[in-house]
Amino acid sequence: MKDIFLVFAKYNKDADSAVLSLLGDLSNEEREADRGSYYGGLSGLARHILGGVRFFLGSFFKEAIKDNTPAHVAALEILKPLETLPNFEGTLAEAQWKAVADAIATADDVYVKLSAVLTDEDYAKQIPIAWYGGNPASVPLFFLAQNLVAHNTHHRGQISHILDSLKIKHDFSGLNPACLTDKAS
């Protein structure tokens, strides 16, 4: 199980890198333009993906590693950079966009590093949730990890649709076989 989620974390990082490269080539006005998405435009969607990673890792993943074993203490250290990432709201200036891109890259690095140290036992741990009206009251971490993958893929799909409408070539949809090695990402 751990290997699967490490591949997904690496894919997430690679896909976000491709998205950030494409969005970085756009003017700030194009990135910030309202495209009819629930999150406005391209910038809003990218920031929402960042928020999802911060939320899932900082809440549910952190819950799975809260005991004081040496491995979990080290894993909690991996999460620390998420605590200092700024929040980004409203229409951004160019410099703020660059900070968003840096924050996404940092969060993705944290996601990969944390996925590399979590164990199958960590992924099997029951994590309390407040979703579904309390039924169930908890789910395994692997269920939440799958939700994170689905969340980010869904919103990158929205970005893909907007890029299609702008006739901007892109392809960040597939898993790179390099994700299977320790050298990837």
Secondary structure as the mmCIF struct_conf table of DSSP 4:
data_model
#
loop_
_struct_conf.conf_type_id
_struct_conf.id
_struct_conf.beg_label_comp_id
_struct_conf.beg_label_asym_id
_struct_conf.beg_label_seq_id
_struct_conf.end_label_comp_id
_struct_conf.end_label_asym_id
_struct_conf.end_label_seq_id
HELX_RH_AL_P HELX_RH_AL_P1 LYS A 2 GLY A 24
TURN_TY1_P TURN_TY1_P1 ASP A 25 ASP A 25
BEND BEND1 LEU A 26 LEU A 26
HELX_RH_AL_P HELX_RH_AL_P2 ASN A 28 GLU A 32
BEND BEND2 ALA A 33 ALA A 33
BEND BEND3 GLY A 36 GLY A 36
STRN STRN1 SER A 37 SER A 37
TURN_TY1_P TURN_TY1_P2 TYR A 38 TYR A 39
STRN STRN2 GLY A 40 GLY A 40
BEND BEND4 GLY A 41 GLY A 41
HELX_RH_AL_P HELX_RH_AL_P3 LEU A 42 PHE A 55
HELX_RH_PI_P HELX_RH_PI_P1 PHE A 56 PHE A 61
HELX_RH_AL_P HELX_RH_AL_P4 LYS A 62 ALA A 64
TURN_TY1_P TURN_TY1_P3 ILE A 65 ILE A 65
BEND BEND5 ASP A 67 ASP A 67
HELX_RH_AL_P HELX_RH_AL_P5 PRO A 70 GLU A 83
TURN_TY1_P TURN_TY1_P4 THR A 84 THR A 84
HELX_LH_PP_P HELX_LH_PP_P1 LEU A 85 ASN A 87
BEND BEND6 GLY A 90 THR A 91
HELX_LH_PP_P HELX_LH_PP_P2 LEU A 92 ALA A 93
HELX_RH_AL_P HELX_RH_AL_P6 GLU A 94 VAL A 117
HELX_RH_AL_P HELX_RH_AL_P7 ASP A 120 ALA A 124
BEND BEND7 LYS A 125 LYS A 125
STRN STRN3 GLN A 126 PRO A 128
HELX_RH_3T_P HELX_RH_3T_P1 TYR A 132 GLY A 134
BEND BEND8 ASN A 135 ALA A 137
STRN STRN4 SER A 138 PRO A 140
HELX_RH_AL_P HELX_RH_AL_P8 LEU A 141 SER A 165
TURN_TY1_P TURN_TY1_P5 LEU A 166 LYS A 167
BEND BEND9 GLY A 174 GLY A 174
HELX_RH_3T_P HELX_RH_3T_P2 PRO A 177 LEU A 180
BEND BEND10 THR A 181 THR A 181
TURN_TY1_P TURN_TY1_P6 ASP A 182 LYS A 183
#
